Amino acid sequence: MELEGRGAGGVAGGPAAAPGRSPGESALLDGWLQRGVGRGAGGGEAGACRPPVRQDPDSGPDYEALPAGATVTTHMVAGAVAGILEHCVMYPIDCVKTRMQSLQPDPAARYRNVLEALWRIIRTEGLWRPMRGLNVTATGAGPAHALYFACYEKLKKTLSDVIHPGGNSHIANGAAGCVATLLHDAAMNPAEVVKQRMQMYNSPYHRVTDCVRAVWQNEGAGAFYRSYTTQLTMNVPFQAIHFMTYEFLQEHFNPQRRYNPSSHVVSGACAGAVAAAVTTPLDVCKTLLNTQESLALNSNFTGHITGMASAFRTVYQVGGVTAYFRGVQARVIYQIPSTAIAWSVYEFFKYLITKRQEEWRAGK
C-alpha cells in the first residue's frame, strides 16, 4: 500500500526531486511507479514488481514491453508478410528440393547439388520454370503464417505464465509451436500438394487451376489432405525444435529481448538448420504422398500411397535407408535463409506496427 501511495504522489505531483535524489532519477522512478500502479490496478501483469529499467530516450519504445499494443491483428499481419516473403524469396530452392527428393528421378532430372540443379532447370526448361506454382504458395502462405504466429505468441505467453511466471519457458515455447503447427498445416496443405506437383520434372500442369481440377476429378478432395498426418508428424517435432532453439539462442544473443535484427537472423537461421536436418526423412515421405510419384507407385500394390506407414515402407523399398535423406542438402540450404527471413521480417513488422500503434494512441 505504501508503494501505491508513493506512485500516486509521483503521478499527481509531477517529477519533483525528492531529497537526495536528482531530477532525472525522480522522473525515472515516477514513470516506473506509474506503470506499476496502472498495471497492478487493472489486474494484469504484476508491473509494480518489475525493477526500473533505464532506457535511452532515443532508443525507441522497449520492444518486448509492448504487449498492450501488440494485438492479435499485429501478429497476424506481421506473420502473413513474413510467410509470403519467406516462401517467395526461397521458392527456386524449394523447387530443387522437391526434385532432389524424388525416389526414382528421370535421368535428365538427376542433380549433384543445388546450384547445378538450379542451373540445369533454367537452361533446359526456361528461366521461369523454378517459379512455377509460386502464386498458389503465396496464396496459402499468407493466412497459414498469420494463424501460425498469432497462435504461437498467444499460447507462448499464456503457457509461460502458468509454467514459469515472469520468465521464459522452453516447454511453453515448444508446446505453443506444436499447436500453432496444427493451424498452419491445415491452411497450407492443399497449396503444398498443388505446388509440389507443379514443381516435379515433366509436370503436366502449367497452371494452378489445371492441377487443382485434375487432382479433384481423379483423386477426390481427400487428395489435398493425404499428407496432412505426415505433415503434422514432421512439422510438430520440427516446430518444437525450431521454436525452442530460437528462443534459447535469443536468451543468449538478445537477453533484453529488444528489436535486434542481427540476433533474429542468426537465431532463426540456426534454429531452421537444426530442425530441418533432424526431420528430413519425414519430409521425404511427405513429398512422396503429395506427388504420388509414378515410378514409386509401381512398387506399391495398393495403387495410391496413403498414410505415413505406407510412405515409409515405399521409400525403403525403392531406395533403402539412404533414400530417407534425399535432398537433405537442399532442405538445409533452403531452411537456413528461409527461417532467417521469416523471423527477421516477422520481428521487424511486429516492432513497426506496434510502435505505430503506440504513437497513434499517444497522439490521441
Summary of the structure (lengths in Angstrom):
residues: 364
radius of gyration: 25.0
end to end distance: 31.8
largest distance: 87.7
contacts: 1162
relative contact order: 0.12
helix: 76%
strand: 0%
